[in-house]
Amino acid sequence: MTGESHVEFLAVESAFIMVGFAAAAFLLPPDPYSQVLSTLAILAVTLPLSYWLVYRRGR
């Protein structure tokens, strides 16, 4: 695990989070309860996906 991998992981994770929040803002109602649930769901999906893309596949 090099420093470049960490930077790439943060970049990929940031991109996934931005896409996830945009989709959640478009699809879900704007109440605090759905926003908290969507944040938890976005993090639960994007963190493992980013890890797999950067560290496991050697992207």
C-alpha positions as MATLAB code, in Angstrom:
seq = 'MTGESHVEFLAVESAFIMVGFAAAAFLLPPDPYSQVLSTLAILAVTLPLSYWLVYRRGR';
ca = [
       0.000    0.000    0.000;
       1.694    3.094   -1.212;
       0.775    6.712   -0.731;
      -0.458    6.802   -4.312;
      -2.970    4.057   -3.533;
      -4.392    6.072   -0.651;
      -4.803    9.123   -2.852;
      -6.452    7.034   -5.557;
      -8.772    5.438   -2.985;
      -9.837    8.870   -1.730;
     -10.434   10.110   -5.272;
     -12.536    7.084   -6.231;
     -14.484    7.202   -2.967;
     -15.153   10.926   -3.378;
     -16.473   10.401   -6.893;
     -18.772    7.568   -5.769;
     -20.068    9.619   -2.842;
     -20.854   12.603   -5.055;
     -22.767   10.398   -7.501;
     -24.576    8.696   -4.621;
     -25.634   11.966   -3.026;
     -26.815   13.335   -6.352;
     -28.917   10.218   -6.953;
     -30.317   10.318   -3.405;
     -31.192   14.012   -3.715;
     -33.025   13.322   -6.949;
     -34.857   10.163   -5.843;
     -35.640   10.654   -2.148;
     -37.756   13.199   -0.289;
     -35.830   16.040    1.388;
     -36.489   15.070    5.007;
     -33.674   14.498    7.520;
     -34.621   10.851    8.156;
     -34.207    9.807    4.512;
     -31.023   11.833    4.180;
     -29.423   10.055    7.138;
     -30.501    6.645    5.847;
     -29.255    7.410    2.357;
     -25.900    8.579    3.752;
     -25.482    5.307    5.637;
     -26.477    3.295    2.570;
     -24.143    5.262    0.304;
     -21.191    4.714    2.651;
     -22.030    1.021    3.122;
     -21.949    0.504   -0.643;
     -19.191    2.849   -1.797;
     -16.486    2.115    0.787;
     -16.159   -1.610   -0.044;
     -16.555   -0.901   -3.763;
     -13.784    1.706   -3.716;
     -11.535   -0.608   -1.722;
     -12.113   -3.416   -4.189;
     -11.462   -1.208   -7.209;
      -8.236    0.313   -5.864;
      -6.565   -2.354   -3.751;
      -7.911   -5.706   -4.980;
      -8.038   -5.130   -8.718;
      -4.820   -3.151   -8.759;
      -6.435   -0.346  -10.664;
];
